[in-house]
């Protein structure tokens, strides 16, 4: 328990979490179930006086305020063909009913939802927060990719190739500067990106910004990124679910970030 605390706390602090307010450590046994829901009857774990895992989860407030009145946003995670085009995804905003017409972004194809399932049960309506399966009319499964988004026709999501982002470098031995290429993971989408420019570095303690030409491990910065293809994204402040991303290179996560502004 102490070893895990000592190893994880510095890493999580580096990621931007405050150990005093953002992190709690709970010892849990997957073998016996100790501290998962109830405390063990034996003296094992008597040194721990905090809450059990489920007990603590029940006290937490939702990290995301679900918008049931907002425009429909369904982020597509997978698709297949079965007597029609089927997509699997997550309702991140709005309410969707059987027969509703939506637009697939970024290719702007108009479709109709002819069947809905929530947790493999056929329903007539799904709401924000539901994991859904939808049968679509008006598009082939070959024209859909993970990361595409179903939107209300009168309130489409942003699509872009160039954007500014706040990025924290977690693990990269050399410097990162203009021209550096890596892989962006955002929602279910994967895109090749290059760093167009490092705009500035940000002091993690004071928040002061200093103009910079490069950034290195453990630093926070604002940079401009460019993708080879257009994809769906939103500024983090407007829609967090479509504004978080990770950067990976050579099979490891090198950075985490959030979209500040879609440039083009």
C-alpha positions as CSV (number, residue, x, y, z in Angstrom):
1,X,0.0,0.0,0.0
2,X,2.7,2.5,1.0
3,X,4.9,1.4,-1.9
4,X,2.1,2.1,-4.4
5,X,1.4,5.5,-2.8
6,X,5.1,6.5,-3.0
7,X,5.4,5.4,-6.6
8,X,2.1,6.8,-7.9
9,X,1.8,10.1,-6.1
10,X,4.8,11.8,-7.9
11,X,3.5,10.6,-11.3
12,X,-0.1,11.8,-10.7
13,X,1.2,15.1,-9.3
14,X,3.2,15.5,-12.6
15,X,0.0,14.9,-14.5
16,X,-1.6,17.9,-12.8
17,X,-3.5,16.2,-9.9
18,X,-3.4,17.6,-6.4
19,X,-2.6,14.8,-4.0
20,X,-4.5,16.4,-1.2
21,X,-7.8,17.1,-3.1
22,X,-7.8,14.8,-6.2
23,X,-6.4,11.5,-5.0
24,X,-7.5,8.8,-2.5
25,X,-5.9,5.4,-2.0
26,X,-8.0,2.5,-0.9
27,X,-6.6,-1.0,-0.3
28,X,-8.8,-3.6,-2.1
29,X,-8.3,-7.4,-2.5
30,X,-9.5,-8.8,-5.8
31,X,-9.1,-12.3,-4.3
32,X,-11.1,-12.0,-1.1
33,X,-13.1,-8.8,-1.8
34,X,-11.8,-7.1,1.3
35,X,-12.6,-3.4,1.3
36,X,-14.5,-3.7,-2.0
37,X,-17.9,-3.4,-0.4
38,X,-17.4,-4.4,3.2
39,X,-14.6,-4.6,5.7
40,X,-13.0,-8.0,6.5
41,X,-14.0,-9.6,9.8
42,X,-10.4,-10.6,10.6
43,X,-7.6,-8.3,11.9
44,X,-6.4,-8.1,8.3
45,X,-6.4,-4.5,7.2
46,X,-7.2,-3.1,10.7
47,X,-4.6,-0.4,10.0
48,X,-6.9,1.1,7.3
49,X,-9.7,3.3,8.7
50,X,-10.9,4.9,5.5
51,X,-14.0,4.1,3.4
52,X,-14.5,0.9,1.3
53,X,-14.3,1.3,-2.5
54,X,-18.1,1.1,-3.2
55,X,-18.8,3.2,-0.1
56,X,-16.5,6.0,-1.5
57,X,-17.9,5.7,-5.0
58,X,-21.4,6.3,-3.6
59,X,-20.3,9.6,-2.1
60,X,-18.8,11.0,-5.3
61,X,-20.6,13.6,-7.4
62,X,-20.7,13.0,-11.2
63,X,-17.6,14.5,-12.9
64,X,-19.7,15.5,-15.9
65,X,-23.0,17.4,-15.9
66,X,-25.1,15.6,-18.5
67,X,-26.9,17.9,-20.8
68,X,-30.3,16.4,-21.6
69,X,-31.6,19.6,-23.2
70,X,-28.6,20.1,-25.5
71,X,-28.0,19.0,-29.1
72,X,-27.6,15.2,-29.8
73,X,-24.0,14.0,-29.7
74,X,-23.3,10.3,-30.2
75,X,-19.6,9.4,-30.4
76,X,-19.1,6.3,-32.5
77,X,-16.8,3.6,-31.1
78,X,-17.5,0.8,-33.6
79,X,-19.7,-0.2,-36.6
80,X,-20.7,-3.3,-38.5
81,X,-23.3,-4.5,-41.0
82,X,-26.2,-6.7,-39.9
83,X,-29.3,-6.3,-42.2
84,X,-28.3,-2.7,-42.2
85,X,-25.7,-0.4,-40.8
86,X,-25.2,-0.7,-37.0
87,X,-23.1,1.6,-34.9
88,X,-22.0,1.3,-31.2
89,X,-21.3,4.5,-29.3
90,X,-21.9,6.7,-26.3
91,X,-24.6,9.4,-26.0
92,X,-22.8,12.4,-24.6
93,X,-25.5,15.0,-25.0
94,X,-29.2,15.3,-25.7
95,X,-32.1,12.9,-26.1
96,X,-32.5,10.6,-29.2
97,X,-35.8,8.9,-30.2
98,X,-36.6,6.2,-32.8
99,X,-37.1,7.7,-36.3
100,X,-35.0,10.8,-35.6
101,X,-32.9,12.3,-38.4
102,X,-29.3,13.1,-37.6
103,X,-26.1,14.2,-39.4
104,X,-22.9,12.1,-39.4
105,X,-19.8,14.2,-38.9
106,X,-17.3,14.9,-40.3
107,X,-18.7,13.7,-43.7
108,X,-22.0,15.6,-43.2
109,X,-24.2,12.6,-44.3
110,X,-27.9,12.8,-43.3
111,X,-29.2,9.6,-41.8
112,X,-32.3,8.2,-40.0
113,X,-32.2,6.2,-36.8
114,X,-34.6,3.2,-37.3
115,X,-33.8,1.1,-34.2
116,X,-32.2,1.8,-30.8
117,X,-30.7,-0.4,-28.1
118,X,-29.5,0.5,-24.6
119,X,-27.5,-2.2,-22.9
120,X,-28.7,-4.6,-25.6
121,X,-32.4,-3.9,-24.8
122,X,-34.4,-2.4,-27.6
123,X,-35.9,0.9,-26.6
124,X,-37.7,3.9,-28.2
125,X,-35.5,6.6,-26.6
126,X,-32.0,7.0,-25.2
127,X,-30.6,9.9,-23.2
128,X,-27.2,11.5,-22.5
129,X,-24.9,9.1,-20.6
130,X,-26.3,5.9,-22.2
131,X,-24.2,3.3,-24.1
132,X,-26.1,2.7,-27.2
133,X,-26.4,0.6,-30.4
134,X,-28.2,2.2,-33.3
135,X,-29.4,0.9,-36.7
136,X,-29.0,3.7,-39.3
137,X,-30.7,4.3,-42.7
138,X,-29.0,6.3,-45.4
139,X,-25.3,5.3,-44.9
140,X,-23.1,2.2,-45.4
141,X,-20.9,0.9,-42.6
142,X,-17.9,1.5,-44.9
143,X,-18.5,5.2,-44.8
144,X,-18.3,5.3,-40.9
145,X,-15.1,5.3,-38.8
146,X,-14.5,5.2,-35.0
147,X,-14.5,8.8,-33.8
148,X,-17.3,10.0,-36.1
149,X,-20.1,11.8,-34.3
150,X,-23.9,11.7,-34.8
151,X,-25.2,15.3,-34.4
152,X,-28.4,17.2,-34.4
153,X,-28.7,18.7,-38.0
154,X,-29.1,22.2,-36.7
155,X,-26.2,22.0,-34.2
156,X,-23.2,20.3,-35.8
157,X,-20.0,19.6,-33.9
158,X,-16.8,21.3,-35.0
159,X,-14.5,19.7,-37.5
160,X,-10.9,20.7,-37.9
161,X,-7.3,19.9,-38.8
162,X,-5.4,22.6,-36.9
163,X,-6.0,23.4,-33.2
164,X,-4.3,25.0,-30.2
165,X,-4.0,22.8,-27.1
166,X,-2.7,22.8,-23.5
167,X,-0.4,19.8,-23.2
168,X,1.5,18.2,-20.4
169,X,4.6,16.1,-21.4
170,X,4.6,13.0,-19.3
171,X,7.4,10.8,-20.8
172,X,9.7,11.9,-23.6
173,X,13.5,11.8,-23.3
174,X,14.3,14.4,-26.0
175,X,12.8,17.9,-26.6
176,X,9.6,18.4,-28.6
177,X,9.6,21.2,-31.1
178,X,8.1,22.3,-34.4
179,X,7.9,19.4,-36.9
180,X,7.6,16.6,-34.3
181,X,5.1,13.9,-35.3
182,X,3.1,11.5,-33.1
183,X,-0.3,9.9,-32.9
184,X,-3.3,11.7,-31.4
185,X,-6.0,9.7,-29.6
186,X,-9.3,11.7,-29.1
187,X,-12.6,10.0,-28.2
188,X,-12.5,6.9,-30.4
189,X,-10.5,8.5,-33.2
190,X,-6.8,8.1,-34.0
191,X,-5.0,10.7,-36.1
192,X,-1.4,11.4,-37.2
193,X,-0.4,14.9,-36.1
194,X,2.6,17.1,-36.2
195,X,3.6,20.0,-33.9
196,X,3.3,23.2,-36.0
197,X,4.6,25.4,-33.2
198,X,5.3,25.4,-29.4
199,X,3.6,28.7,-28.4
200,X,4.7,28.9,-24.8
201,X,5.5,27.0,-21.7
202,X,3.3,27.3,-18.5
203,X,4.7,27.3,-15.0
204,X,2.7,24.6,-13.1
205,X,2.9,26.5,-9.8
206,X,2.3,30.1,-10.9
207,X,0.6,29.7,-14.2
208,X,3.0,32.2,-15.8
209,X,3.5,31.8,-19.5
210,X,6.9,32.1,-21.2
211,X,7.5,32.1,-25.0
212,X,9.3,29.0,-26.0
213,X,10.5,27.1,-29.1
214,X,10.5,23.7,-27.5
215,X,9.2,21.7,-24.6
216,X,10.6,18.8,-22.6
217,X,9.5,16.1,-20.2
218,X,7.5,17.2,-17.1
219,X,6.6,20.6,-18.6
220,X,3.2,22.1,-19.5
221,X,2.8,24.1,-22.6
222,X,0.5,25.5,-25.3
223,X,1.2,24.2,-28.7
224,X,-0.4,24.2,-32.2
225,X,-1.1,20.8,-33.7
226,X,-2.0,19.8,-37.2
227,X,-3.7,16.6,-38.3
228,X,-3.3,14.9,-41.7
229,X,-7.2,14.6,-41.9
230,X,-10.1,16.6,-40.6
231,X,-11.8,15.1,-37.5
232,X,-14.5,15.9,-34.9
233,X,-13.4,17.9,-31.8
234,X,-14.5,20.7,-29.5
235,X,-12.8,23.1,-27.2
236,X,-12.6,21.5,-23.8
237,X,-14.3,24.4,-22.0
238,X,-17.4,24.0,-24.3
239,X,-17.6,20.1,-24.4
240,X,-15.0,18.3,-22.3
241,X,-15.9,14.8,-23.7
242,X,-14.7,15.9,-27.2
243,X,-11.8,18.1,-25.9
244,X,-9.5,15.6,-24.1
245,X,-6.8,13.7,-25.9
246,X,-3.5,11.8,-25.5
247,X,-0.4,11.8,-27.6
248,X,1.4,8.5,-28.2
249,X,4.7,7.7,-29.9
250,X,6.5,4.3,-30.3
251,X,3.8,2.5,-28.3
252,X,3.8,4.7,-25.2
253,X,1.8,7.7,-24.0
254,X,4.0,10.8,-24.1
255,X,1.5,13.5,-23.3
256,X,-2.1,14.4,-22.3
257,X,-3.9,17.5,-23.3
258,X,-7.1,19.5,-23.9
259,X,-8.2,21.5,-26.9
260,X,-8.2,25.2,-26.3
261,X,-9.3,26.4,-29.8
262,X,-10.1,25.0,-33.2
263,X,-8.1,27.1,-35.7
264,X,-9.1,25.6,-39.0
